[in-house]
Amino acid sequence: MRKVHNAQVILIGAAGFRGSAPFGGAFEVAEADTCIAVDSETGAGTVTVLCRCVGDSSQVEELVFELEDRIPQLVIGFAGDVVDCISVC
């Protein structure tokens, strides 16, 4: 976990990454206006978050998760803990 203050964060109930089992949590996003995308043909949603993968402890990357929860909550000005690292990379 990583502490943030006055951050743009998305609260995800269920998402997947590269075929992983569903997971959720609070994730920091770079751009609140553009972090969520919905495929117009399939209705599948994705979200781009700032996170690190296990094994690369120094670099935060933009990772794209497949949303299983259709109603993630976006919070502007969030203060608290966000997921800092996932192990499914």
N, CA, C and O atoms as a GROMACS GRO file, in nm:
protein
  356
    1MET      N    1   0.085  -0.118   0.000
    1MET     CA    2   0.000   0.000   0.000
    1MET      C    3   0.089   0.124   0.000
    1MET      O    4   0.204   0.122   0.044
    2ARG      N    5   0.032   0.232  -0.051
    2ARG     CA    6   0.103   0.359  -0.056
    2ARG      C    7   0.007   0.468  -0.014
    2ARG      O    8  -0.108   0.471  -0.057
    3LYS      N    9   0.053   0.559   0.071
    3LYS     CA   10  -0.030   0.670   0.117
    3LYS      C   11  -0.029   0.782   0.013
    3LYS      O   12   0.075   0.817  -0.042
    4VAL      N   13  -0.149   0.838  -0.011
    4VAL     CA   14  -0.162   0.952  -0.102
    4VAL      C   15  -0.245   1.059  -0.034
    4VAL      O   16  -0.322   1.031   0.058
    5HIS      N   17  -0.230   1.181  -0.081
    5HIS     CA   18  -0.307   1.294  -0.032
    5HIS      C   19  -0.351   1.377  -0.152
    5HIS      O   20  -0.271   1.405  -0.241
    6ASN      N   21  -0.477   1.416  -0.154
    6ASN     CA   22  -0.532   1.499  -0.262
    6ASN      C   23  -0.509   1.433  -0.398
    6ASN      O   24  -0.470   1.499  -0.494
    7ALA      N   25  -0.534   1.303  -0.405
    7ALA     CA   26  -0.509   1.225  -0.526
    7ALA      C   27  -0.640   1.195  -0.600
    7ALA      O   28  -0.748   1.202  -0.542
    8GLN      N   29  -0.627   1.161  -0.727
    8GLN     CA   30  -0.738   1.110  -0.806
    8GLN      C   31  -0.733   0.958  -0.795
    8GLN      O   32  -0.635   0.895  -0.836
    9VAL      N   33  -0.840   0.901  -0.740
    9VAL     CA   34  -0.840   0.758  -0.710
    9VAL      C   35  -0.969   0.696  -0.761
    9VAL      O   36  -1.075   0.758  -0.758
   10ILE      N   37  -0.959   0.572  -0.806
   10ILE     CA   38  -1.078   0.497  -0.843
   10ILE      C   39  -1.092   0.378  -0.750
   10ILE      O   40  -0.996   0.305  -0.726
   11LEU      N   41  -1.212   0.359  -0.698
   11LEU     CA   42  -1.243   0.247  -0.608
   11LEU      C   43  -1.306   0.138  -0.693
   11LEU      O   44  -1.416   0.154  -0.745
   12ILE      N   45  -1.236   0.027  -0.707
   12ILE     CA   46  -1.278  -0.083  -0.793
   12ILE      C   47  -1.327  -0.199  -0.708
   12ILE      O   48  -1.257  -0.244  -0.617
   13GLY      N   49  -1.446  -0.246  -0.737
   13GLY     CA   50  -1.500  -0.361  -0.666
   13GLY      C   51  -1.449  -0.492  -0.722
   13GLY      O   52  -1.416  -0.584  -0.647
   14ALA      N   53  -1.442  -0.502  -0.856
   14ALA     CA   54  -1.394  -0.625  -0.920
   14ALA      C   55  -1.336  -0.591  -1.056
   14ALA      O   56  -1.402  -0.529  -1.140
   15ALA      N   57  -1.212  -0.633  -1.077
   15ALA     CA   58  -1.143  -0.615  -1.205
   15ALA      C   59  -1.047  -0.731  -1.225
   15ALA      O   60  -1.019  -0.806  -1.132
   16GLY      N   61  -0.998  -0.744  -1.347
   16GLY     CA   62  -0.898  -0.845  -1.378
   16GLY      C   63  -0.783  -0.784  -1.454
   16GLY      O   64  -0.795  -0.676  -1.510
   17PHE      N   65  -0.670  -0.855  -1.455
   17PHE     CA   66  -0.552  -0.809  -1.527
   17PHE      C   67  -0.481  -0.930  -1.585
   17PHE      O   68  -0.438  -1.018  -1.512
   18ARG      N   69  -0.471  -0.933  -1.717
   18ARG     CA   70  -0.402  -1.043  -1.786
   18ARG      C   71  -0.454  -1.181  -1.745
   18ARG      O   72  -0.376  -1.273  -1.720
   19GLY      N   73  -0.586  -1.193  -1.738
   19GLY     CA   74  -0.647  -1.322  -1.707
   19GLY      C   75  -0.647  -1.360  -1.560
   19GLY      O   76  -0.671  -1.477  -1.527
   20SER      N   77  -0.621  -1.265  -1.472
   20SER     CA   78  -0.616  -1.296  -1.328
   20SER      C   79  -0.756  -1.320  -1.270
   20SER      O   80  -0.857  -1.292  -1.334
   21ALA      N   81  -0.758  -1.372  -1.150
   21ALA     CA   82  -0.882  -1.379  -1.074
   21ALA      C   83  -0.925  -1.237  -1.040
   21ALA      O   84  -0.840  -1.147  -1.033
   22PRO      N   85  -1.055  -1.215  -1.019
   22PRO     CA   86  -1.101  -1.080  -0.986
   22PRO      C   87  -1.038  -1.027  -0.857
   22PRO      O   88  -1.015  -1.101  -0.762
   23PHE      N   89  -1.011  -0.897  -0.856
   23PHE     CA   90  -0.957  -0.830  -0.739
   23PHE      C   91  -1.016  -0.690  -0.734
   23PHE      O   92  -1.078  -0.644  -0.831
   24GLY      N   93  -0.998  -0.622  -0.623
   24GLY     CA   94  -1.048  -0.486  -0.610
   24GLY      C   95  -0.961  -0.405  -0.517
   24GLY      O   96  -0.868  -0.458  -0.456
   25GLY      N   97  -0.993  -0.278  -0.506
   25GLY     CA   98  -0.920  -0.190  -0.416
   25GLY      C   99  -0.923  -0.047  -0.463
   25GLY      O  100  -0.992  -0.014  -0.560
   26ALA      N  101  -0.849   0.038  -0.395
   26ALA     CA  102  -0.836   0.179  -0.430
   26ALA      C  103  -0.707   0.196  -0.509
   26ALA      O  104  -0.600   0.159  -0.462
   27PHE      N  105  -0.717   0.251  -0.631
   27PHE     CA  106  -0.603   0.269  -0.719
   27PHE      C  107  -0.593   0.414  -0.763
   27PHE      O  108  -0.694   0.476  -0.795
   28GLU      N  109  -0.471   0.467  -0.765
   28GLU     CA  110  -0.450   0.603  -0.813
   28GLU      C  111  -0.459   0.605  -0.966
   28GLU      O  112  -0.415   0.512  -1.033
   29VAL      N  113  -0.517   0.713  -1.020
   29VAL     CA  114  -0.524   0.731  -1.164
   29VAL      C  115  -0.455   0.862  -1.201
   29VAL      O  116  -0.451   0.955  -1.121
   30ALA      N  117  -0.402   0.868  -1.323
   30ALA     CA  118  -0.334   0.989  -1.368
   30ALA      C  119  -0.434   1.093  -1.418
   30ALA      O  120  -0.418   1.212  -1.391
   31GLU      N  121  -0.535   1.049  -1.490
   31GLU     CA  122  -0.632   1.140  -1.549
   31GLU      C  123  -0.774   1.091  -1.520
   31GLU      O  124  -0.819   0.993  -1.579
   32ALA      N  125  -0.842   1.157  -1.429
   32ALA     CA  126  -0.977   1.116  -1.391
   32ALA      C  127  -1.073   1.120  -1.510
   32ALA      O  128  -1.163   1.036  -1.519
   33ASP      N  129  -1.054   1.216  -1.600
   33ASP     CA  130  -1.146   1.232  -1.713
   33ASP      C  131  -1.135   1.123  -1.818
   33ASP      O  132  -1.230   1.098  -1.893
   34THR      N  133  -1.020   1.056  -1.824
   34THR     CA  134  -0.998   0.960  -1.932
   34THR      C  135  -0.958   0.820  -1.884
   34THR      O  136  -0.922   0.737  -1.967
   35CYS      N  137  -0.963   0.794  -1.756
   35CYS     CA  138  -0.912   0.665  -1.706
   35CYS      C  139  -1.007   0.548  -1.734
   35CYS      O  140  -0.963   0.433  -1.735
   36ILE      N  141  -1.135   0.575  -1.757
   36ILE     CA  142  -1.231   0.468  -1.785
   36ILE      C  143  -1.267   0.472  -1.932
   36ILE      O  144  -1.296   0.578  -1.988
   37ALA      N  145  -1.266   0.354  -1.996
   37ALA     CA  146  -1.306   0.341  -2.135
   37ALA      C  147  -1.406   0.227  -2.148
   37ALA      O  148  -1.395   0.126  -2.079
   38VAL      N  149  -1.504   0.244  -2.237
   38VAL     CA  150  -1.603   0.140  -2.262
   38VAL      C  151  -1.604   0.112  -2.411
   38VAL      O  152  -1.617   0.203  -2.493
   39ASP      N  153  -1.591  -0.016  -2.447
   39ASP     CA  154  -1.597  -0.057  -2.587
   39ASP      C  155  -1.741  -0.043  -2.635
   39ASP      O  156  -1.832  -0.103  -2.577
   40SER      N  157  -1.763   0.036  -2.739
   40SER     CA  158  -1.900   0.064  -2.786
   40SER      C  159  -1.969  -0.059  -2.842
   40SER      O  160  -2.092  -0.065  -2.842
   41GLU      N  161  -1.894  -0.157  -2.890
   41GLU     CA  162  -1.955  -0.278  -2.947
   41GLU      C  163  -1.987  -0.382  -2.841
   41GLU      O  164  -2.094  -0.442  -2.843
   42THR      N  165  -1.895  -0.405  -2.749
   42THR     CA  166  -1.913  -0.512  -2.651
   42THR      C  167  -1.963  -0.463  -2.516
   42THR      O  168  -2.019  -0.541  -2.438
   43GLY      N  169  -1.944  -0.335  -2.487
   43GLY     CA  170  -1.980  -0.281  -2.356
   43GLY      C  171  -1.878  -0.312  -2.249
   43GLY      O  172  -1.897  -0.277  -2.132
   44ALA      N  173  -1.767  -0.378  -2.287
   44ALA     CA  174  -1.662  -0.411  -2.190
   44ALA      C  175  -1.591  -0.284  -2.146
   44ALA      O  176  -1.558  -0.198  -2.228
   45GLY      N  177  -1.568  -0.274  -2.017
   45GLY     CA  178  -1.502  -0.157  -1.962
   45GLY      C  179  -1.361  -0.185  -1.918
   45GLY      O  180  -1.329  -0.295  -1.872
   46THR      N  181  -1.274  -0.084  -1.932
   46THR     CA  182  -1.138  -0.092  -1.882
   46THR      C  183  -1.108   0.034  -1.803
   46THR      O  184  -1.173   0.138  -1.821
   47VAL      N  185  -1.009   0.024  -1.716
   47VAL     CA  186  -0.964   0.140  -1.640
   47VAL      C  187  -0.812   0.140  -1.638
   47VAL      O  188  -0.749   0.036  -1.619
   48THR      N  189  -0.753   0.257  -1.658
   48THR     CA  190  -0.607   0.273  -1.655
   48THR      C  191  -0.568   0.331  -1.521
   48THR      O  192  -0.613   0.440  -1.484
   49VAL      N  193  -0.483   0.259  -1.448
   49VAL     CA  194  -0.443   0.299  -1.312
   49VAL      C  195  -0.291   0.312  -1.304
   49VAL      O  196  -0.218   0.264  -1.391
   50LEU      N  197  -0.245   0.376  -1.198
   50LEU     CA  198  -0.101   0.386  -1.170
   50LEU      C  199  -0.066   0.283  -1.064
   50LEU      O  200  -0.116   0.288  -0.952
   51CYS      N  201   0.020   0.189  -1.100
   51CYS     CA  202   0.054   0.080  -1.008
   51CYS      C  203   0.188   0.020  -1.050
   51CYS      O  204   0.234   0.042  -1.162
   52ARG      N  205   0.248  -0.055  -0.960
   52ARG     CA  206   0.373  -0.127  -0.990
   52ARG      C  207   0.344  -0.276  -0.994
   52ARG      O  208   0.247  -0.324  -0.935
   53CYS      N  209   0.428  -0.348  -1.064
   53CYS     CA  210   0.421  -0.494  -1.069
   53CYS      C  211   0.530  -0.552  -0.982
   53CYS      O  212   0.640  -0.496  -0.976
   54VAL      N  213   0.504  -0.662  -0.915
   54VAL     CA  214   0.605  -0.730  -0.835
   54VAL      C  215   0.724  -0.759  -0.925
   54VAL      O  216   0.708  -0.802  -1.039
   55GLY      N  217   0.844  -0.735  -0.872
   55GLY     CA  218   0.966  -0.758  -0.947
   55GLY      C  219   1.025  -0.632  -1.006
   55GLY      O  220   1.141  -0.629  -1.046
   56ASP      N  221   0.944  -0.526  -1.011
   56ASP     CA  222   0.993  -0.396  -1.060
   56ASP      C  223   0.958  -0.294  -0.954
   56ASP      O  224   0.860  -0.220  -0.968
   57SER      N  225   1.038  -0.289  -0.850
   57SER     CA  226   1.004  -0.211  -0.731
   57SER      C  227   1.020  -0.062  -0.747
   57SER      O  228   0.979   0.014  -0.659
   58SER      N  229   1.079  -0.017  -0.858
   58SER     CA  230   1.106   0.126  -0.866
   58SER      C  231   1.012   0.203  -0.957
   58SER      O  232   0.999   0.324  -0.941
   59GLN      N  233   0.947   0.139  -1.050
   59GLN     CA  234   0.873   0.213  -1.151
   59GLN      C  235   0.722   0.194  -1.140
   59GLN      O  236   0.672   0.081  -1.143
   60VAL      N  237   0.651   0.306  -1.128
   60VAL     CA  238   0.505   0.306  -1.135
   60VAL      C  239   0.468   0.312  -1.282
   60VAL      O  240   0.520   0.395  -1.357
   61GLU      N  241   0.377   0.225  -1.323
   61GLU     CA  242   0.335   0.217  -1.462
   61GLU      C  243   0.187   0.242  -1.474
   61GLU      O  244   0.113   0.233  -1.376
   62GLU      N  245   0.143   0.273  -1.595
   62GLU     CA  246   0.000   0.276  -1.623
   62GLU      C  247  -0.040   0.135  -1.664
   62GLU      O  248   0.005   0.085  -1.768
   63LEU      N  249  -0.123   0.071  -1.584
   63LEU     CA  250  -0.172  -0.064  -1.613
   63LEU      C  251  -0.320  -0.054  -1.649
   63LEU      O  252  -0.392   0.028  -1.593
   64VAL      N  253  -0.364  -0.136  -1.743
   64VAL     CA  254  -0.504  -0.136  -1.786
   64VAL      C  255  -0.572  -0.261  -1.731
   64VAL      O  256  -0.533  -0.373  -1.764
   65PHE      N  257  -0.673  -0.240  -1.648
   65PHE     CA  258  -0.750  -0.349  -1.589
   65PHE      C  259  -0.882  -0.364  -1.664
   65PHE      O  260  -0.939  -0.265  -1.711
   66GLU      N  261  -0.930  -0.488  -1.675
   66GLU     CA  262  -1.062  -0.514  -1.732
   66GLU      C  263  -1.164  -0.507  -1.618
   66GLU      O  264  -1.154  -0.581  -1.520
   67LEU      N  265  -1.259  -0.417  -1.630
   67LEU     CA  266  -1.359  -0.399  -1.524
   67LEU      C  267  -1.462  -0.510  -1.526
   67LEU      O  268  -1.518  -0.541  -1.632
   68GLU      N  269  -1.488  -0.568  -1.412
   68GLU     CA  270  -1.599  -0.662  -1.395
   68GLU      C  271  -1.711  -0.592  -1.318
   68GLU      O  272  -1.828  -0.629  -1.328
   69ASP      N  273  -1.672  -0.492  -1.241
   69ASP     CA  274  -1.764  -0.408  -1.166
   69ASP      C  275  -1.797  -0.290  -1.257
   69ASP      O  276  -1.709  -0.210  -1.288
   70ARG      N  277  -1.920  -0.277  -1.300
   70ARG     CA  278  -1.957  -0.174  -1.397
   70ARG      C  279  -1.971  -0.035  -1.336
   70ARG      O  280  -1.987   0.063  -1.410
   71ILE      N  281  -1.965  -0.024  -1.205
   71ILE     CA  282  -1.985   0.106  -1.142
   71ILE      C  283  -1.870   0.137  -1.046
   71ILE      O  284  -1.890   0.142  -0.925
   72PRO      N  285  -1.749   0.158  -1.098
   72PRO     CA  286  -1.640   0.199  -1.008
   72PRO      C  287  -1.664   0.342  -0.963
   72PRO      O  288  -1.728   0.420  -1.033
   73GLN      N  289  -1.614   0.377  -0.847
   73GLN     CA  290  -1.633   0.511  -0.791
   73GLN      C  291  -1.505   0.590  -0.804
   73GLN      O  292  -1.399   0.547  -0.759
   74LEU      N  293  -1.514   0.707  -0.866
   74LEU     CA  294  -1.401   0.796  -0.882
   74LEU      C  295  -1.404   0.898  -0.769
   74LEU      O  296  -1.507   0.959  -0.743
   75VAL      N  297  -1.290   0.915  -0.702
   75VAL     CA  298  -1.279   1.008  -0.590
   75VAL      C  299  -1.168   1.109  -0.620
   75VAL      O  300  -1.053   1.070  -0.641
   76ILE      N  301  -1.203   1.236  -0.623
   76ILE     CA  302  -1.106   1.343  -0.643
   76ILE      C  303  -1.071   1.400  -0.505
   76ILE      O  304  -1.161   1.426  -0.426
   77GLY      N  305  -0.944   1.419  -0.477
   77GLY     CA  306  -0.901   1.470  -0.347
   77GLY      C  307  -0.892   1.363  -0.240
   77GLY      O  308  -0.904   1.392  -0.121
   78PHE      N  309  -0.871   1.239  -0.282
   78PHE     CA  310  -0.863   1.124  -0.191
   78PHE      C  311  -0.738   1.134  -0.103
   78PHE      O  312  -0.631   1.172  -0.150
   79ALA      N  313  -0.753   1.100   0.022
   79ALA     CA  314  -0.641   1.088   0.115
   79ALA      C  315  -0.651   0.953   0.184
   79ALA      O  316  -0.754   0.922   0.245
   80GLY      N  317  -0.546   0.874   0.175
   80GLY     CA  318  -0.547   0.741   0.237
   80GLY      C  319  -0.455   0.647   0.163
   80GLY      O  320  -0.362   0.690   0.095
   81ASP      N  321  -0.482   0.518   0.177
   81ASP     CA  322  -0.398   0.415   0.116
   81ASP      C  323  -0.452   0.371  -0.018
   81ASP      O  324  -0.573   0.351  -0.034
   82VAL      N  325  -0.363   0.355  -0.116
   82VAL     CA  326  -0.397   0.298  -0.244
   82VAL      C  327  -0.309   0.175  -0.267
   82VAL      O  328  -0.202   0.162  -0.209
   83VAL      N  329  -0.357   0.086  -0.354
   83VAL     CA  330  -0.278  -0.031  -0.390
   83VAL      C  331  -0.156   0.018  -0.466
   83VAL      O  332  -0.167   0.094  -0.562
   84ASP      N  333  -0.040  -0.025  -0.423
   84ASP     CA  334   0.086   0.021  -0.480
   84ASP      C  335   0.149  -0.081  -0.573
   84ASP      O  336   0.225  -0.045  -0.663
   85CYS      N  337   0.117  -0.210  -0.554
   85CYS     CA  338   0.187  -0.314  -0.626
   85CYS      C  339   0.095  -0.436  -0.642
   85CYS      O  340   0.030  -0.478  -0.546
   86ILE      N  341   0.090  -0.491  -0.761
   86ILE     CA  342   0.014  -0.615  -0.783
   86ILE      C  343   0.112  -0.725  -0.825
   86ILE      O  344   0.221  -0.696  -0.874
   87SER      N  345   0.071  -0.849  -0.804
   87SER     CA  346   0.164  -0.959  -0.830
   87SER      C  347   0.122  -1.046  -0.948
   87SER      O  348   0.169  -1.159  -0.960
   88VAL      N  349   0.035  -0.997  -1.033
   88VAL     CA  350  -0.010  -1.079  -1.147
   88VAL      C  351   0.058  -1.041  -1.276
   88VAL      O  352   0.017  -1.086  -1.383
   89CYS      N  353   0.164  -0.958  -1.271
   89CYS     CA  354   0.233  -0.913  -1.394
   89CYS      C  355   0.322  -1.020  -1.448
   89CYS      O  356   0.388  -1.001  -1.550
   0.00000   0.00000   0.00000
